Amino acid sequence: MIQGPDAPPAPPVPPPNYWPDAGTQQPSGPKTPGWAKAVLAGAAVVTLVGGLAVGLRNVGGSEPPPTVALPKPLPTLDLPTGEPSLSGLPSASASESESAAVPSESATPSSTSTFPALKAVPEVCDLLPESLTSRLAPGSASEPGVQKDGYGALRKGCQWSQHPRTTKGSTLKWRSISVAVNVYPSAADAREDYDFGFDSMKDMGGTKEDNPGLQYLSTYGQVKDLTGVGDEAHAMYTQNQKGTTNVWVTLIMNNTTVEIRFFATDNLNGEINAQGKDTRPVPEAELMQGGQQIAEQVVKALTS
């Protein structure tokens, strides 16, 4: 410590009323700042908690652990009954979440078909009466189609074809009918098959082939609904440069799908193999009407 005349002056001493005890016991150091008081208070809390932890750890020792008086009653914290949702809205309770996770039997969609499910495919050639085939395809004879069971379905088909001869000087009205019936194990399987064919029909509807490599380019009409036929039925008219025309009908009823083709061409001068300018396409309205009559009769025969 520097003493003598070069020593720095002593710091001023506060008056007695500055101290809480009126100056009877003045500290040797400066007054503790506020932030230091906060630190000391925190340290005291840490010490208390640490002592409590040590006491709990020494349970079972020879000396009883120190006791800590806790406030009564203990503070409580209200927790939400459900987990917070990402949207910020209250989430469902646990019981509601569990019930939503397990689908009930009533949630299973039931078949809306009003037609019975088929277990086998009948003889398709017996589905159309002669009164209908002789009118739509005069002089035609039926013969079983080439359809075979496969791809998860029972399949049968039939064709009604004419065997005309060339008759000079008259118009040869050439007509042919084709029907294919497919029975699936379930209505869902039938719907999958039907939707596949219907999607193809919709893709072609209203378009025209423009591939120069094709000999006979086709023009496809708009897809039309056939109301009152099966659970659902649609049809499309097609005409190609060769002069042939046809209507394609696809329908579904429960676990069964049906594909119908009604072909028609009017050959001028009675030529069987007439093409192009020697043919006259059959109007769409006529073929659509015939296609719907065939479809209605098939549905009637399958459900009778």
Buried (B, 14 or more C-beta within 10 A) or exposed (E): EEEEEEEEEEEEEEEEEEBEEEEEEEEEEEEEEEEEEEEEEEEEEEEEEEEBEEBEEEEEEEEEBEEEEEEEEEEEEEEEEEEEEEEEEEBBEEEEEEEEEEEEEEEEEEBEBEBEBBEEBEEBBEBBEEEBBEEBBEEBEBEEBEBEEEEEBBBBBBBBBBEBEEEEEEBBBBBBBBBBBBBBEEBEBBBEBBEEBBEEBEEBBEEEBEEEEEEEBBBBBEBBEBEEBBBBBBBBBBBBBBBBBBBBBBBBBBBBBBBBBBBBBBBBEBBEEBBEEEBBBBEBEBBBBBBBBBBBBBBEBBBE
